[in-house]
Amino acid sequence: MKRVALACLLAGCVSLAPAYERPAAPIPANLPGGQGGPGAATSASAHVPLGQFVHEPRLRQILARVVSQNRSLRRAVLDIEAARQQYRIQRAQQLPSIDAVAAVTATSALLGTNGNSTARFTEYSATVGLAGWEIDLFGRLASLNEARLQSYYASIETAKAARISLIAEASTAYIALAADRSRLAIAQTTMDNSKKAMDLTEALVGGGTSNRGDFWQASTVYQQARADVAQLTAAIAQDRNALELLAGGPLDDSLLPDALPPQLDWFADVPSGLSSQILLDRPDVLAAEHDLQAANANIGAARAQFFPSLTLTASGGLASIALASLFTGPAAVWTLAPSLAMPLFRGGANRANLAYTKVQKESLVAAYEHAIQSAFREVADALAVRATIDEQLAGEVALVEAAQKSLDLAVARYRAGIDPFLATLVSARALYAAQNTLVSTQLAVLSNRVTLYRVLGGGLE
């Protein structure tokens, strides 16, 4: 009996699933600016740990709350646990299910003698046995088990991708709040300066060296800045609401930024010389590959449906017509009922099921390749921005400096009565626009670093 069981178990090692081969990545070997080869950055070197990527201490505290309290991420973690339990359920089908049964059977029989009298019998039994254990001769259960396992792995990678995206989203919301506060400070300063210009023109009008038109020209800059202050105040409140939603609760004012940092050093930069192979380790790409591996295993289960299935039912225990002698008398009973079922006619269902699993695999191959191509485009776009953003930032800084000097000179010449107020007005508007554009560029620099962190797959703690 042991030899038969061992042979059956060994036979269950057969798998009809096709050998899995990772599809070739439909992208160039190197990312834009990457050199490839031995000197290229590997996946390990490109994935900067979060603690090393984020330099701003207050943002680190907020991100810790985001990871621990965000409800969307909590749901993704629970999805992992649900997938793990589904895998355990499927795995349990490969093992025999053993039950202990205690039963009392009362029987009433009609006897043909003595006037059709009735006899009654009561039987007591206690048995242990297994019912309907499918011995996995052709790996059907093993293939289904593998499919569930790969789905479990896919849920883990999906949760990792959600975590990285959430960290990036919270970081972007943090720097957006800082940028709007920087813009608010610029608008308030512009309001103050334009109010001084209005007072100056009013004084010069009273002295007879200017006209009322200069006053109204100065007020245009003031009113524009005034409207921007109101708009930015509302935007800052919305930025905070968005950040608190991501963090899962209210945030203390001490954790919020006052403005963008002068040196733009809140985040580390990613290494250069990247090989496109690092994209294969992105969590969303790995999740797509695990889905593909699950589909590959389902083909094995579909193929096994064409072959015989062996089911074993067995039980053994005690039986007696008297409860008192159930465990004392020689009342041992046992049953053994193996059955072999060979599919003869299923109306084409097995062929259709096999064709379906093959189509599903081809569909998931396309999904996997699309995930890689999407990852390549995201990284390429972010690298394209990084290649020029420093030059753009330097130009914007120089523009603000030039606009400030132009405004100072225009004000001095207006005070001296050399130039009309229109020159001062033009310079004031140019400075205001340049300062806001500089903030937008600084925001783009920090956002680009966060984007690169996300699209390269983030990093582990």
VEXDOPA-242564 format. One line per field, with one value per residue (C-alpha): residue number from 0; residue in three letters; x, y negated, z negated. Coordinates in nm, 2 decimals. Example, Ala and Ser with C-alpha at 12.3 -4.5 7.8 and 13.67 -1.06 7.14 Angstrom:
// residues 2
i	c(0/1) $
aa	c(ALA/SER) $
u	c(1.23/1.37) $
v	c(0.45/0.11) $
w	c(-0.78/-0.71) $
//
This chain:
// residues 461
i	c(0/1/2/3/4/5/6/7/8/9/10/11/12/13/14/15/16/17/18/19/20/21/22/23/24/25/26/27/28/29/30/31/32/33/34/35/36/37/38/39/40/41/42/43/44/45/46/47/48/49/50/51/52/53/54/55/56/57/58/59/60/61/62/63/64/65/66/67/68/69/70/71/72/73/74/75/76/77/78/79/80/81/82/83/84/85/86/87/88/89/90/91/92/93/94/95/96/97/98/99/100/101/102/103/104/105/106/107/108/109/110/111/112/113/114/115/116/117/118/119/120/121/122/123/124/125/126/127/128/129/130/131/132/133/134/135/136/137/138/139/140/141/142/143/144/145/146/147/148/149/150/151/152/153/154/155/156/157/158/159/160/161/162/163/164/165/166/167/168/169/170/171/172/173/174/175/176/177/178/179/180/181/182/183/184/185/186/187/188/189/190/191/192/193/194/195/196/197/198/199/200/201/202/203/204/205/206/207/208/209/210/211/212/213/214/215/216/217/218/219/220/221/222/223/224/225/226/227/228/229/230/231/232/233/234/235/236/237/238/239/240/241/242/243/244/245/246/247/248/249/250/251/252/253/254/255/256/257/258/259/260/261/262/263/264/265/266/267/268/269/270/271/272/273/274/275/276/277/278/279/280/281/282/283/284/285/286/287/288/289/290/291/292/293/294/295/296/297/298/299/300/301/302/303/304/305/306/307/308/309/310/311/312/313/314/315/316/317/318/319/320/321/322/323/324/325/326/327/328/329/330/331/332/333/334/335/336/337/338/339/340/341/342/343/344/345/346/347/348/349/350/351/352/353/354/355/356/357/358/359/360/361/362/363/364/365/366/367/368/369/370/371/372/373/374/375/376/377/378/379/380/381/382/383/384/385/386/387/388/389/390/391/392/393/394/395/396/397/398/399/400/401/402/403/404/405/406/407/408/409/410/411/412/413/414/415/416/417/418/419/420/421/422/423/424/425/426/427/428/429/430/431/432/433/434/435/436/437/438/439/440/441/442/443/444/445/446/447/448/449/450/451/452/453/454/455/456/457/458/459/460) $
aa	c(MET/LYS/ARG/VAL/ALA/LEU/ALA/CYS/LEU/LEU/ALA/GLY/CYS/VAL/SER/LEU/ALA/PRO/ALA/TYR/GLU/ARG/PRO/ALA/ALA/PRO/ILE/PRO/ALA/ASN/LEU/PRO/GLY/GLY/GLN/GLY/GLY/PRO/GLY/ALA/ALA/THR/SER/ALA/SER/ALA/HIS/VAL/PRO/LEU/GLY/GLN/PHE/VAL/HIS/GLU/PRO/ARG/LEU/ARG/GLN/ILE/LEU/ALA/ARG/VAL/VAL/SER/GLN/ASN/ARG/SER/LEU/ARG/ARG/ALA/VAL/LEU/ASP/ILE/GLU/ALA/ALA/ARG/GLN/GLN/TYR/ARG/ILE/GLN/ARG/ALA/GLN/GLN/LEU/PRO/SER/ILE/ASP/ALA/VAL/ALA/ALA/VAL/THR/ALA/THR/SER/ALA/LEU/LEU/GLY/THR/ASN/GLY/ASN/SER/THR/ALA/ARG/PHE/THR/GLU/TYR/SER/ALA/THR/VAL/GLY/LEU/ALA/GLY/TRP/GLU/ILE/ASP/LEU/PHE/GLY/ARG/LEU/ALA/SER/LEU/ASN/GLU/ALA/ARG/LEU/GLN/SER/TYR/TYR/ALA/SER/ILE/GLU/THR/ALA/LYS/ALA/ALA/ARG/ILE/SER/LEU/ILE/ALA/GLU/ALA/SER/THR/ALA/TYR/ILE/ALA/LEU/ALA/ALA/ASP/ARG/SER/ARG/LEU/ALA/ILE/ALA/GLN/THR/THR/MET/ASP/ASN/SER/LYS/LYS/ALA/MET/ASP/LEU/THR/GLU/ALA/LEU/VAL/GLY/GLY/GLY/THR/SER/ASN/ARG/GLY/ASP/PHE/TRP/GLN/ALA/SER/THR/VAL/TYR/GLN/GLN/ALA/ARG/ALA/ASP/VAL/ALA/GLN/LEU/THR/ALA/ALA/ILE/ALA/GLN/ASP/ARG/ASN/ALA/LEU/GLU/LEU/LEU/ALA/GLY/GLY/PRO/LEU/ASP/ASP/SER/LEU/LEU/PRO/ASP/ALA/LEU/PRO/PRO/GLN/LEU/ASP/TRP/PHE/ALA/ASP/VAL/PRO/SER/GLY/LEU/SER/SER/GLN/ILE/LEU/LEU/ASP/ARG/PRO/ASP/VAL/LEU/ALA/ALA/GLU/HIS/ASP/LEU/GLN/ALA/ALA/ASN/ALA/ASN/ILE/GLY/ALA/ALA/ARG/ALA/GLN/PHE/PHE/PRO/SER/LEU/THR/LEU/THR/ALA/SER/GLY/GLY/LEU/ALA/SER/ILE/ALA/LEU/ALA/SER/LEU/PHE/THR/GLY/PRO/ALA/ALA/VAL/TRP/THR/LEU/ALA/PRO/SER/LEU/ALA/MET/PRO/LEU/PHE/ARG/GLY/GLY/ALA/ASN/ARG/ALA/ASN/LEU/ALA/TYR/THR/LYS/VAL/GLN/LYS/GLU/SER/LEU/VAL/ALA/ALA/TYR/GLU/HIS/ALA/ILE/GLN/SER/ALA/PHE/ARG/GLU/VAL/ALA/ASP/ALA/LEU/ALA/VAL/ARG/ALA/THR/ILE/ASP/GLU/GLN/LEU/ALA/GLY/GLU/VAL/ALA/LEU/VAL/GLU/ALA/ALA/GLN/LYS/SER/LEU/ASP/LEU/ALA/VAL/ALA/ARG/TYR/ARG/ALA/GLY/ILE/ASP/PRO/PHE/LEU/ALA/THR/LEU/VAL/SER/ALA/ARG/ALA/LEU/TYR/ALA/ALA/GLN/ASN/THR/LEU/VAL/SER/THR/GLN/LEU/ALA/VAL/LEU/SER/ASN/ARG/VAL/THR/LEU/TYR/ARG/VAL/LEU/GLY/GLY/GLY/LEU/GLU) $
u	c(0.00/0.28/0.45/0.13/0.09/0.45/0.41/0.10/0.27/0.57/0.33/0.18/0.51/0.43/0.34/0.18/0.24/0.47/0.82/0.80/1.03/1.04/0.94/1.21/1.18/1.05/1.27/1.62/1.90/1.98/1.78/1.84/2.18/2.27/2.59/2.50/2.78/2.97/2.97/2.59/2.39/2.23/1.89/2.05/2.24/1.95/1.71/1.80/1.65/1.38/1.58/1.87/1.65/1.46/1.68/1.41/1.34/0.99/0.89/1.04/0.80/0.51/0.60/0.62/0.27/0.16/0.30/0.14/-0.20/-0.30/-0.62/-0.55/-0.22/-0.38/-0.63/-0.35/-0.18/-0.51/-0.53/-0.20/-0.34/-0.65/-0.44/-0.23/-0.53/-0.66/-0.33/-0.35/-0.70/-0.58/-0.27/-0.49/-0.66/-0.34/-0.36/-0.61/-0.90/-0.94/-1.26/-1.37/-1.73/-1.95/-2.29/-2.60/-2.81/-3.16/-3.32/-3.67/-3.72/-4.04/-4.02/-4.21/-4.29/-4.52/-4.77/-4.53/-4.38/-4.13/-3.78/-3.57/-3.20/-2.97/-2.60/-2.33/-2.01/-1.70/-1.48/-1.19/-1.14/-1.08/-1.33/-1.27/-0.89/-0.78/-0.43/-0.27/-0.14/-0.10/-0.03/-0.37/-0.38/-0.01/-0.07/-0.36/-0.15/0.13/-0.12/-0.25/0.10/0.19/-0.12/-0.01/0.33/0.16/-0.05/0.28/0.43/0.11/0.12/0.49/0.40/0.11/0.35/0.60/0.33/0.19/0.53/0.58/0.23/0.28/0.62/0.48/0.20/0.45/0.66/0.35/0.25/0.60/0.58/0.24/0.37/0.67/0.44/0.23/0.53/0.62/0.27/0.26/0.60/0.48/0.17/0.38/0.62/0.34/0.16/0.48/0.49/0.13/0.22/0.52/0.31/0.05/0.32/0.46/0.12/0.07/0.40/0.32/0.59/0.36/0.01/-0.29/-0.23/0.09/-0.11/-0.36/-0.08/0.09/-0.24/-0.27/0.03/-0.11/-0.45/-0.30/-0.09/-0.39/-0.59/-0.31/-0.28/-0.64/-0.61/-0.29/-0.44/-0.71/-0.47/-0.25/-0.55/-0.63/-0.27/-0.28/-0.61/-0.46/-0.15/-0.35/-0.57/-0.26/-0.12/-0.44/-0.51/-0.43/-0.07/0.09/0.19/0.55/0.57/0.46/0.71/0.73/0.87/1.09/1.45/1.71/1.94/1.67/1.83/1.53/1.59/1.89/1.95/1.95/2.27/2.34/2.43/2.12/2.06/1.70/1.72/1.65/1.29/1.23/1.25/0.98/0.70/0.43/0.64/0.70/0.33/0.25/0.51/0.36/0.02/0.18/0.33/-0.01/-0.16/0.12/0.04/-0.33/-0.25/-0.10/-0.42/-0.63/-0.41/-0.45/-0.83/-0.78/-0.63/-0.78/-0.83/-0.78/-0.98/-0.94/-1.21/-1.12/-1.24/-1.18/-1.32/-1.55/-1.91/-2.15/-2.52/-2.47/-2.31/-2.16/-1.95/-1.85/-1.49/-1.46/-1.58/-1.42/-1.61/-1.35/-1.48/-1.30/-1.37/-1.14/-1.29/-1.04/-1.20/-1.05/-1.25/-1.16/-1.31/-1.49/-1.72/-1.75/-1.90/-1.57/-1.55/-1.19/-1.07/-1.24/-1.09/-0.74/-0.78/-0.91/-0.60/-0.37/-0.54/-0.53/-0.15/-0.10/-0.31/-0.09/0.22/0.10/0.01/0.36/0.53/0.31/0.41/0.78/0.72/0.52/0.80/1.06/0.86/0.81/1.18/1.28/1.05/1.18/1.54/1.47/1.35/1.65/1.89/1.78/1.62/1.95/2.01/1.65/1.69/2.01/1.84/1.55/1.77/1.96/1.63/1.51/1.84/1.82/1.46/1.53/1.82/1.60/1.32/1.57/1.71/1.36/1.24/1.55/1.51/1.14/1.22/1.47/1.22/1.42/1.18/0.80/0.64/0.56/0.92/0.88/0.55/0.70/0.99/0.77/0.55/0.86/1.01/0.68/0.64/1.01/0.98/0.68/0.84/1.14/0.92/0.76/1.11/1.22/0.91/0.98/1.34/1.21/0.92/1.15/1.36/1.05/0.93/1.26/1.24/0.89/0.95/1.28/1.10/1.17/1.38/1.34/1.38) $
v	c(0.00/-0.24/-0.17/-0.25/-0.58/-0.67/-0.59/-0.81/-1.10/-1.07/-1.06/-1.38/-1.56/-1.55/-1.90/-1.96/-2.34/-2.47/-2.57/-2.94/-3.18/-3.55/-3.75/-3.97/-4.33/-4.53/-4.84/-4.96/-4.81/-5.14/-5.43/-5.77/-5.88/-5.53/-5.36/-5.00/-4.74/-4.68/-5.04/-5.09/-5.14/-4.82/-4.78/-4.77/-5.09/-5.28/-5.20/-5.46/-5.37/-5.60/-5.72/-5.82/-5.97/-6.21/-6.46/-6.68/-6.56/-6.70/-6.52/-6.20/-6.22/-6.28/-5.99/-5.76/-5.85/-5.81/-5.45/-5.36/-5.54/-5.58/-5.38/-5.30/-5.15/-4.96/-4.81/-4.70/-4.52/-4.35/-4.24/-4.06/-3.87/-3.78/-3.64/-3.45/-3.28/-3.19/-3.03/-2.83/-2.72/-2.59/-2.43/-2.24/-2.06/-1.86/-1.71/-1.44/-1.57/-1.34/-1.35/-1.18/-1.07/-0.93/-0.80/-0.63/-0.44/-0.33/-0.08/0.06/0.37/0.55/0.93/1.16/1.42/1.41/1.17/0.92/0.82/0.53/0.56/0.26/0.24/-0.04/-0.05/-0.27/-0.36/-0.57/-0.60/-0.80/-0.84/-1.05/-1.14/-1.22/-1.27/-1.34/-1.20/-1.45/-1.21/-1.48/-1.79/-1.96/-2.06/-2.15/-2.38/-2.55/-2.58/-2.75/-2.98/-3.09/-3.13/-3.36/-3.56/-3.60/-3.73/-3.97/-4.11/-4.17/-4.36/-4.56/-4.67/-4.77/-4.98/-5.14/-5.22/-5.38/-5.58/-5.70/-5.81/-6.00/-6.15/-6.27/-6.41/-6.60/-6.74/-6.85/-7.04/-7.18/-7.33/-7.47/-7.62/-7.79/-7.93/-8.07/-8.22/-8.37/-8.54/-8.68/-8.81/-8.97/-9.13/-9.26/-9.40/-9.59/-9.72/-9.83/-10.00/-10.20/-10.28/-10.40/-10.62/-10.76/-10.85/-11.00/-11.22/-11.32/-11.40/-11.63/-11.79/-11.85/-11.63/-11.34/-11.28/-11.08/-10.82/-10.70/-10.62/-10.41/-10.23/-10.15/-10.02/-9.76/-9.57/-9.60/-9.47/-9.18/-9.08/-9.12/-8.88/-8.64/-8.65/-8.55/-8.27/-8.13/-8.14/-7.91/-7.69/-7.65/-7.53/-7.28/-7.16/-7.10/-6.91/-6.69/-6.62/-6.53/-6.29/-6.11/-6.11/-5.97/-6.25/-6.61/-6.73/-6.96/-7.30/-7.24/-6.96/-7.18/-7.37/-7.75/-7.78/-7.59/-7.54/-7.78/-7.49/-7.25/-6.98/-6.79/-6.49/-6.30/-6.26/-5.93/-5.78/-5.83/-5.57/-5.35/-5.02/-4.95/-4.62/-4.80/-4.84/-4.47/-4.50/-4.77/-4.64/-4.69/-4.51/-4.22/-4.21/-4.18/-3.90/-3.71/-3.73/-3.59/-3.30/-3.23/-3.21/-2.98/-2.75/-2.75/-2.60/-2.30/-2.26/-2.28/-2.02/-1.78/-1.79/-1.56/-1.28/-1.04/-1.14/-0.91/-0.97/-0.77/-0.73/-0.53/-0.50/-0.27/-0.25/-0.06/0.04/0.22/0.27/0.18/-0.15/0.00/0.25/0.01/-0.03/0.31/0.58/0.69/0.45/0.31/0.20/0.04/-0.06/-0.14/-0.28/-0.41/-0.54/-0.62/-0.86/-0.90/-1.19/-1.06/-1.34/-1.69/-1.87/-2.04/-2.21/-2.08/-2.20/-2.54/-2.57/-2.50/-2.75/-3.00/-2.96/-3.00/-3.32/-3.45/-3.39/-3.57/-3.86/-3.88/-3.87/-4.18/-4.34/-4.25/-4.40/-4.71/-4.76/-4.75/-5.00/-5.23/-5.21/-5.30/-5.60/-5.73/-5.70/-5.85/-6.15/-6.21/-6.18/-6.43/-6.68/-6.62/-6.68/-7.04/-7.14/-7.27/-7.50/-7.62/-7.69/-7.88/-8.09/-8.17/-8.27/-8.51/-8.64/-8.73/-8.90/-9.10/-9.19/-9.31/-9.53/-9.67/-9.76/-9.92/-10.13/-10.22/-10.34/-10.55/-10.72/-10.78/-10.94/-11.16/-11.25/-11.11/-10.83/-10.81/-10.56/-10.33/-10.20/-10.12/-9.95/-9.73/-9.63/-9.56/-9.32/-9.16/-9.09/-8.95/-8.72/-8.61/-8.53/-8.31/-8.14/-8.07/-7.91/-7.69/-7.58/-7.50/-7.30/-7.12/-7.03/-6.87/-6.71/-6.56/-6.39/-6.25/-6.13/-5.95/-5.78/-5.65/-5.55/-5.37/-5.15/-5.34/-5.18/-4.96/-5.07) $
w	c(0.00/-0.08/0.25/0.43/0.25/0.31/0.68/0.70/0.53/0.77/1.06/0.93/1.00/1.37/1.51/1.84/1.83/2.10/1.99/1.90/2.09/2.01/2.33/2.48/2.37/2.67/2.58/2.66/2.45/2.29/2.16/2.31/2.19/2.07/2.19/2.11/2.07/1.75/1.64/1.66/1.35/1.23/1.07/0.72/0.77/0.94/0.65/0.39/0.05/-0.06/-0.37/-0.14/0.13/-0.10/-0.27/-0.42/-0.78/-0.80/-0.48/-0.61/-0.91/-0.68/-0.45/-0.75/-0.84/-0.47/-0.47/-0.80/-0.78/-0.42/-0.36/0.01/-0.08/-0.37/-0.12/0.10/-0.19/-0.27/0.09/0.04/-0.26/-0.06/0.22/-0.03/-0.18/0.17/0.24/-0.09/0.01/0.35/0.20/-0.05/0.24/0.31/-0.04/-0.16/-0.36/-0.66/-0.87/-1.19/-1.18/-1.46/-1.35/-1.47/-1.22/-1.30/-1.06/-1.04/-0.83/-0.73/-0.78/-0.55/-0.83/-1.13/-0.98/-0.82/-1.15/-1.18/-1.31/-1.42/-1.43/-1.56/-1.46/-1.62/-1.43/-1.47/-1.16/-1.03/-0.66/-0.35/-0.09/0.27/0.26/0.61/0.67/0.90/1.18/1.44/1.23/1.27/0.90/0.90/1.20/1.03/0.72/0.92/1.07/0.73/0.61/0.90/0.84/0.48/0.59/0.83/0.55/0.35/0.64/0.70/0.34/0.38/0.69/0.49/0.21/0.44/0.62/0.29/0.17/0.49/0.48/0.12/0.20/0.50/0.28/0.03/0.28/0.44/0.11/0.07/0.42/0.36/0.03/0.22/0.48/0.20/0.05/0.39/0.44/0.09/0.15/0.49/0.32/0.07/0.33/0.57/0.28/0.22/0.59/0.57/0.27/0.46/0.77/0.54/0.38/0.72/0.85/0.55/0.62/0.98/1.12/1.22/1.34/1.22/1.49/1.32/1.01/1.19/1.38/1.04/0.91/1.19/1.05/0.70/0.79/0.98/0.68/0.46/0.66/0.67/0.29/0.26/0.52/0.36/0.02/0.14/0.33/0.02/-0.18/0.09/0.10/-0.27/-0.24/0.03/-0.18/-0.49/-0.29/-0.17/-0.53/-0.66/-0.91/-1.01/-1.01/-1.25/-1.12/-1.22/-0.96/-0.67/-0.45/-0.45/-0.10/0.15/0.04/0.20/0.28/0.40/0.19/0.05/0.27/0.40/0.77/0.94/1.10/1.47/1.73/1.69/1.86/1.96/1.78/1.45/1.58/1.56/1.18/1.15/0.93/1.19/1.45/1.21/1.13/1.50/1.53/1.24/1.40/1.72/1.52/1.36/1.71/1.82/1.52/1.61/1.95/1.77/1.57/1.89/2.06/1.76/1.81/2.12/1.91/1.65/1.30/1.00/0.69/0.37/0.10/-0.21/-0.57/-0.87/-1.22/-1.46/-1.43/-1.68/-1.74/-2.10/-2.20/-2.51/-2.31/-2.03/-2.16/-2.33/-2.08/-1.75/-1.54/-1.30/-0.96/-0.66/-0.31/-0.02/0.30/0.57/0.89/1.23/1.45/1.82/2.01/2.32/2.43/2.29/2.58/2.67/2.33/2.26/2.60/2.55/2.20/2.33/2.62/2.37/2.14/2.44/2.55/2.20/2.19/2.52/2.39/2.08/2.29/2.46/2.13/2.00/2.30/2.28/1.91/2.01/2.30/2.07/1.81/2.07/2.19/1.84/1.76/2.10/2.05/1.70/1.82/2.11/1.85/1.63/1.92/1.97/1.64/1.48/1.78/1.76/1.39/1.44/1.71/1.48/1.19/1.42/1.55/1.20/1.12/1.44/1.39/1.03/1.15/1.43/1.18/0.94/1.22/1.35/1.01/0.96/1.30/1.23/0.90/1.08/1.34/1.62/1.74/1.73/1.49/1.78/1.77/1.40/1.46/1.74/1.51/1.22/1.43/1.58/1.23/1.10/1.39/1.37/1.00/1.05/1.35/1.13/0.87/1.14/1.26/0.91/0.86/1.18/1.06/0.74/0.91/1.17/0.90/0.74/1.08/1.15/0.81/0.90/1.26/1.18/0.93/0.61/0.34/0.04/-0.32) $
//
